[in-house]
């Protein structure tokens, strides 16, 4: 918990808007930038409509990129689009 808080301070955008995203799922979507599913959902509710918006506003999928499929899934869910079930790899 403390580690997440410290990472939040380092990532100013996440830290500043943390109270807005406190409710809901708190699973990490982007480990590199410590971005949670709640933060992605909050950003969508504040106007992010595309993956480029999430990259710009939150920094999701700007390092290794492994989180992009999950971030896209959350984005589609928030827009009410059908979401495919995750395949086991």
N, C-alpha and C positions, 0 to 999 in steps of 0.2 A: 504494500500500500504506500509506504513512504517512498519507495523507489519510483512508483508511478507519479507521485506528487512532484518529486524532484524533476523527473523527465518533463512533466507538465510545465514546470517553471522554465525549463530550457526551451520548450516549444511554446512561445508566447501566445500564439493564437489559440491553442488548446487550453492553456491555463486561463486566459481571459474569459473564455466562454464556457469553462467547466460547469458553473452553476446551471447553465441553460440545458446541459446535456446530462444532468445527474440522474434523471429517471430513465428507466428502460434498460435494455441489455447493456452489459458493460464488458463484453468480450473484445479483446484487442483484435482489430482488423489489420493494422499496420504496426508491426513490432519495431521496425526501424525508427519510426517517428512517434511511437506510443499513442496511436490514434485508435479510439474505441469505436465500436458500432454505434454507441449513443452519440458520439461526436459526429459521425457520418450522417446519422438520421437527423440530428439537429441542424447540420449544415444544409441538408436538403430542405428542411422546413423553413430555413432562412433564405432559400432562393437558389441553391446550387441545383442545376438541372442536368449537367453533363459531367462525365469523368474529368474533363479538363477543369471544370469549376472546383471539383474536390481536390484536384492536384494543386491548383492555385491557392485555394483558401485554407486547406488543411495540411497540404504536403503529402497526402496519401499517394502511394505508389510512385514516389520520386527517388527512391533509393534502389532497392533490389528489384522491386516490381512484383514480387510474389503475392502481394496482397491485392493486386488489381482485380482478379476474378471475384474475390469476396466483396470488395468495395463496389464493384459493378452489380453484384447480386443485391446488396443492400439498397443501392440506388434504384434498381428495378422494382424491388419490393415497395419502396417509398412512393414510387410513381404509379403503383398499382398494376404493374406489368406482370405477366406470368413468369415464374422463376422455375428453372429446371432443378430437379433434385440433384444434390452433389453426388458425384460418382466416387466410389472408394478407389483410391490409387494404390 
